[in-house]
Amino acid sequence: MTKFGELISVDKPVLIDFYADWSEVENSVDILRDVAAALGDRAKVIKIDIKKNETLADALRVKGNPTFMIYKNGEMKWRQTGFQDANTLIGLVQQYL
């Protein structure tokens, strides 16, 4: 949990994708790669496997897959469960730049 606190306590937006469904991972990776490329070093993009990080997922009450969150300065700014396309995610993150 300490590492998670360090990840989100930065002054640029952090987009996190909590995932667990192996069949959708490849598609999700491509979307996040596009988001990361579009935002460059102005934001962080992170994938977190729910199965490997159950304590964190439980603490954040992650129930759906995928669940996206945007943090800035340690504070959650946005959260949504369900598929999001790259352009939507880019637009959301840009609101917090």
N, CA, C and O of each residue as an XYZ file, in Angstrom:
388
protein
N       0.829     -1.194      0.000
C       0.000      0.000      0.000
C       0.867      1.248      0.000
O       0.487      2.268     -0.575
N       2.037      1.175      0.646
C       2.933      2.324      0.675
C       3.368      2.689     -0.737
O       3.407      3.867     -1.092
N       3.694      1.690     -1.538
C       4.109      1.956     -2.915
C       2.990      2.642     -3.693
O       3.253      3.540     -4.493
N       1.750      2.228     -3.466
C       0.624      2.850     -4.157
C       0.540      4.317     -3.772
O       0.322      5.170     -4.632
N       0.709      4.622     -2.497
C       0.691      6.006     -2.037
C       1.754      6.840     -2.721
O       1.519      7.998     -3.066
N       2.914      6.258     -2.915
C       4.000      6.965     -3.601
C       3.667      7.187     -5.077
O       3.991      8.232     -5.639
N       3.021      6.204     -5.700
C       2.661      6.315     -7.112
C       1.680      7.453     -7.373
O       1.797      8.164     -8.371
N       0.711      7.623     -6.473
C      -0.354      8.599     -6.721
C      -0.074      9.971     -6.129
O      -0.802     10.923     -6.414
N       0.957     10.091     -5.319
C       1.258     11.369     -4.660
C       2.216     12.221     -5.480
O       3.230     12.697     -4.969
N       1.892     12.407     -6.735
C       2.709     13.238     -7.616
C       1.840     14.363     -8.160
O       0.612     14.284     -8.133
N       2.496     15.415     -8.657
C       1.739     16.590     -9.094
C       1.280     16.519    -10.541
O       0.855     17.525    -11.108
N       1.363     15.331    -11.144
C       0.775     15.157    -12.473
C      -0.266     14.043    -12.380
O      -0.204     13.213    -11.473
N      -1.219     14.019    -13.308
C      -2.269     13.004    -13.249
C      -1.713     11.593    -13.394
O      -0.757     11.359    -14.134
N      -2.323     10.664    -12.680
C      -1.961      9.252    -12.752
C      -3.224      8.485    -13.137
O      -4.181      8.433    -12.365
N      -3.229      7.895    -14.322
C      -4.344      7.065    -14.773
C      -4.021      5.623    -14.424
O      -2.974      5.101    -14.807
N      -4.925      4.983    -13.694
C      -4.718      3.597    -13.282
C      -5.831      2.737    -13.868
O      -7.010      3.084    -13.796
N      -5.435      1.611    -14.449
C      -6.367      0.627    -14.979
C      -6.254     -0.613    -14.108
O      -5.250     -1.322    -14.158
N      -7.287     -0.876    -13.306
C      -7.355     -2.110    -12.526
C      -8.031     -3.150    -13.416
O      -9.159     -2.950    -13.865
N      -7.341     -4.256    -13.668
C      -7.867     -5.266    -14.584
C      -7.691     -6.668    -14.009
O      -6.881     -6.888    -13.109
N      -8.476     -7.626    -14.553
C      -8.322     -9.013    -14.141
C      -8.634     -9.989    -15.269
O      -8.188    -11.136    -15.224
N      -9.376     -9.572    -16.261
C      -9.820    -10.470    -17.319
C      -8.728    -10.670    -18.354
O      -8.431     -9.766    -19.134
N      -8.138    -11.842    -18.363
C      -6.999    -12.095    -19.253
C      -7.367    -11.978    -20.722
O      -6.516    -11.629    -21.540
N      -8.606    -12.260    -21.074
C      -8.984    -12.202    -22.489
C      -9.018    -10.772    -23.019
O      -8.904    -10.557    -24.226
N      -9.172     -9.802    -22.136
C      -9.248     -8.410    -22.561
C      -7.924     -7.656    -22.389
O      -7.813     -6.496    -22.785
N      -6.930     -8.312    -21.803
C      -5.679     -7.629    -21.485
C      -5.011     -7.053    -22.727
O      -4.540     -5.916    -22.701
N      -4.963     -7.815    -23.808
C      -4.257     -7.360    -25.016
C      -4.884     -6.085    -25.565
O      -4.169     -5.145    -25.911
N      -6.191     -6.042    -25.647
C      -6.894     -4.859    -26.132
C      -6.651     -3.677    -25.203
O      -6.404     -2.564    -25.665
N      -6.719     -3.910    -23.918
C      -6.513     -2.860    -22.928
C      -5.091     -2.315    -22.990
O      -4.884     -1.111    -22.844
N      -4.125     -3.176    -23.202
C      -2.731     -2.747    -23.292
C      -2.554     -1.795    -24.473
O      -1.869     -0.780    -24.352
N      -3.163     -2.115    -25.607
C      -3.065     -1.248    -26.783
C      -3.675      0.121    -26.503
O      -3.106      1.143    -26.888
N      -4.827      0.149    -25.838
C      -5.489      1.416    -25.516
C      -4.603      2.241    -24.591
O      -4.401      3.433    -24.826
N      -4.079      1.622    -23.550
C      -3.245      2.364    -22.602
C      -1.936      2.816    -23.241
O      -1.405      3.870    -22.890
N      -1.424      2.041    -24.156
C      -0.204      2.439    -24.872
C      -0.488      3.713    -25.670
O       0.335      4.627    -25.695
N      -1.651      3.773    -26.321
C      -2.034      4.969    -27.081
C      -2.204      6.173    -26.156
O      -1.779      7.280    -26.486
N      -2.825      5.953    -24.997
C      -3.020      7.037    -24.029
C      -1.669      7.554    -23.555
O      -1.433      8.762    -23.541
N      -0.782      6.641    -23.165
C       0.546      7.026    -22.673
C       1.330      7.778    -23.749
O       2.016      8.755    -23.446
N       1.234      7.330    -25.000
C       1.955      7.991    -26.093
C       1.425      9.408    -26.307
O       2.197     10.337    -26.543
N       0.114      9.566    -26.225
C      -0.488     10.883    -26.452
C      -0.154     11.870    -25.338
O       0.008     13.064    -25.591
N      -0.051     11.377    -24.115
C       0.176     12.260    -22.970
C       1.653     12.475    -22.669
O       2.019     13.452    -22.015
N       2.496     11.575    -23.138
C       3.933     11.706    -22.895
C       4.246     11.724    -21.409
O       3.647     10.979    -20.633
N       5.185     12.576    -21.013
C       5.592     12.613    -19.605
C       4.737     13.576    -18.779
O       5.070     13.874    -17.632
N       3.642     14.059    -19.358
C       2.750     14.953    -18.609
C       1.846     14.190    -17.654
O       1.210     14.791    -16.789
N       1.783     12.855    -17.806
C       0.944     12.024    -16.945
C       1.562     10.633    -16.842
O       2.396     10.247    -17.661
N       1.138      9.888    -15.824
C       1.549      8.495    -15.669
C       0.374      7.610    -16.059
O      -0.780      7.962    -15.812
N       0.661      6.463    -16.668
C      -0.364      5.480    -16.999
C       0.097      4.148    -16.421
O       1.192      3.676    -16.725
N      -0.753      3.544    -15.581
C      -0.361      2.338    -14.844
C      -1.457      1.286    -14.950
O      -2.643      1.609    -14.873
N      -1.066      0.031    -15.127
C      -1.997     -1.098    -15.074
C      -1.731     -1.856    -13.784
O      -0.578     -2.101    -13.429
N      -2.794     -2.228    -13.086
C      -2.656     -3.001    -11.852
C      -3.555     -4.227    -11.945
O      -4.765     -4.106    -12.135
N      -2.960     -5.404    -11.810
C      -3.684     -6.670    -11.850
C      -4.414     -6.862    -10.517
O      -3.788     -6.937     -9.460
N      -5.733     -6.940    -10.585
C      -6.552     -7.085     -9.375
C      -6.195     -8.366     -8.629
O      -6.119     -8.370     -7.401
N      -5.977     -9.450     -9.365
C      -5.678    -10.749     -8.738
C      -4.361    -10.722     -7.959
O      -4.250    -11.354     -6.908
N      -3.366     -9.995     -8.470
C      -2.060     -9.925     -7.813
C      -2.016     -8.853     -6.729
O      -1.076     -8.818     -5.934
N      -3.013     -7.985     -6.687
C      -3.053     -6.880     -5.731
C      -4.417     -6.819     -5.045
O      -5.054     -5.766     -4.996
N      -4.853     -7.965     -4.515
C      -6.193     -8.070     -3.941
C      -6.404     -7.128     -2.764
O      -7.486     -6.561     -2.617
N      -5.401     -6.956     -1.935
C      -5.539     -6.076     -0.769
C      -5.809     -4.644     -1.212
O      -6.692     -3.978     -0.672
N      -5.057     -4.178     -2.185
C      -5.251     -2.830     -2.716
C      -6.626     -2.704     -3.371
O      -7.347     -1.738     -3.122
N      -6.987     -3.674     -4.202
C      -8.288     -3.637     -4.882
C      -9.431     -3.623     -3.870
O     -10.410     -2.898     -4.050
N      -9.313     -4.414     -2.814
C     -10.346     -4.418     -1.764
C     -10.398     -3.075     -1.046
O     -11.481     -2.555     -0.775
N      -9.233     -2.512     -0.738
C      -9.183     -1.229     -0.031
C      -9.827     -0.117     -0.868
O     -10.442      0.797     -0.319
N      -9.688     -0.195     -2.180
C     -10.259      0.814     -3.070
C     -11.654      0.426     -3.564
O     -12.263      1.137     -4.365
N     -12.145     -0.707     -3.076
C     -13.471     -1.222     -3.442
C     -13.630     -1.394     -4.947
O     -14.642     -1.010     -5.532
N     -12.613     -1.977     -5.552
C     -12.669     -2.272     -6.985
C     -13.457     -3.563     -7.152
O     -13.005     -4.635     -6.750
N     -14.634     -3.451     -7.747
C     -15.503     -4.615     -7.936
C     -15.631     -4.994     -9.402
O     -15.764     -6.176     -9.720
N     -15.594     -4.021    -10.297
C     -15.765     -4.288    -11.719
C     -14.454     -4.328    -12.457
O     -13.416     -3.904    -11.947
N     -14.516     -4.845    -13.671
C     -13.325     -5.012    -14.476
C     -13.618     -4.561    -15.899
O     -14.537     -5.094    -16.522
N     -12.882     -3.613    -16.432
C     -11.823     -2.849    -15.774
C     -12.404     -1.690    -14.967
O     -13.526     -1.246    -15.210
N     -11.628     -1.217    -14.015
C     -11.959     -0.001    -13.279
C     -10.815      0.977    -13.504
O      -9.651      0.665    -13.254
N     -11.165      2.152    -13.976
C     -10.177      3.202    -14.231
C     -10.283      4.263    -13.143
O     -11.379      4.590    -12.688
N      -9.141      4.796    -12.731
C      -9.097      5.884    -11.757
C      -8.055      6.903    -12.204
O      -7.041      6.554    -12.809
N      -8.321      8.159    -11.895
C      -7.332      9.212    -12.115
C      -7.058      9.854    -10.764
O      -7.974     10.303    -10.075
N      -5.777      9.891    -10.395
C      -5.330     10.538     -9.168
C      -4.441     11.714     -9.526
O      -3.785     11.720    -10.568
N      -4.426     12.704     -8.656
C      -3.461     13.798     -8.755
C      -3.205     14.292     -7.345
O      -4.141     14.539     -6.585
N      -1.929     14.435     -6.995
C      -1.522     14.854     -5.651
C      -2.151     13.977     -4.572
O      -2.540     14.468     -3.512
N      -2.249     12.670     -4.850
C      -2.758     11.721     -3.871
C      -4.266     11.703     -3.724
O      -4.789     10.968     -2.887
N      -4.974     12.486     -4.509
C      -6.436     12.576     -4.397
C      -7.096     11.996     -5.647
O      -6.715     12.321     -6.771
N      -8.098     11.126     -5.432
C      -8.828     10.579     -6.557
C      -9.674     11.684     -7.185
O     -10.453     12.351     -6.504
N      -9.510     11.864     -8.491
C     -10.237     12.905     -9.220
C     -11.387     12.338    -10.044
O     -12.383     13.021    -10.283
N     -11.245     11.080    -10.481
C     -12.244     10.471    -11.354
C     -12.138      8.965    -11.234
O     -11.058      8.420    -11.009
N     -13.291      8.287    -11.390
C     -13.313      6.828    -11.321
C     -14.489      6.325    -12.140
O     -15.583      6.888    -12.096
N     -14.246      5.256    -12.889
C     -15.334      4.642    -13.641
C     -15.002      3.188    -13.922
O     -13.852      2.833    -14.180
N     -16.027      2.359    -13.866
C     -15.872      0.948    -14.192
C     -16.466      0.714    -15.572
O     -17.527      1.239    -15.911
N     -15.760     -0.083    -16.358
C     -16.227     -0.411    -17.694
C     -15.255      0.075    -18.751
O     -14.384      0.901    -18.480
N     -15.411     -0.442    -19.948
C     -14.515     -0.135    -21.055
C     -14.524      1.359    -21.364
O     -15.574      2.001    -21.353
N     -13.349      1.899    -21.639
C     -13.190      3.286    -22.072
C     -12.247      3.276    -23.277
O     -11.243      2.563    -23.271
N     -12.559      4.052    -24.296
C     -11.650      4.099    -25.440
C     -10.518      5.095    -25.157
O     -10.595      5.894    -24.224
N      -9.479      5.029    -25.973
C      -8.273      5.843    -25.756
C      -8.586      7.334    -25.772
O      -8.103      8.069    -24.911
N      -9.381      7.793    -26.729
C      -9.676      9.226    -26.826
C     -10.406      9.744    -25.588
O     -10.136     10.850    -25.120
N     -11.323      8.950    -25.064
C     -12.045      9.339    -23.849
C     -11.076      9.470    -22.686
O     -11.115     10.454    -21.947
N     -10.196      8.470    -22.523
C      -9.233      8.499    -21.419
C      -8.264      9.671    -21.561
O      -7.933     10.326    -20.572
N      -7.820      9.931    -22.758
C      -6.902     11.058    -22.985
C      -7.580     12.361    -22.585
O      -6.994     13.179    -21.876
N      -8.809     12.551    -23.037
C      -9.564     13.764    -22.697
C      -9.760     13.925    -21.205
O      -9.641     15.030    -20.676
N     -10.062     12.828    -20.521
C     -10.264     12.887    -19.073
C      -8.973     13.285    -18.351
O      -8.985     14.156    -17.481
N      -7.872     12.647    -18.714
C      -6.590     12.952    -18.067
C      -6.183     14.398    -18.346
O      -5.658     15.072    -17.460
N      -6.418     14.879    -19.560
C      -6.025     16.251    -19.911
C      -6.727     17.293    -19.054
O      -6.208     18.397    -18.888
N      -7.885     16.973    -18.512
C      -8.593     17.900    -17.625
C      -7.796     18.196    -16.362
O      -8.000     19.230    -15.726
N      -6.884     17.290    -15.996
C      -6.133     17.439    -14.743
C      -4.674     17.804    -14.956
O      -3.886     17.767    -14.011
N      -4.300     18.155    -16.180
C      -2.898     18.542    -16.442
C      -2.616     19.915    -15.872
O      -1.498     20.415    -15.990
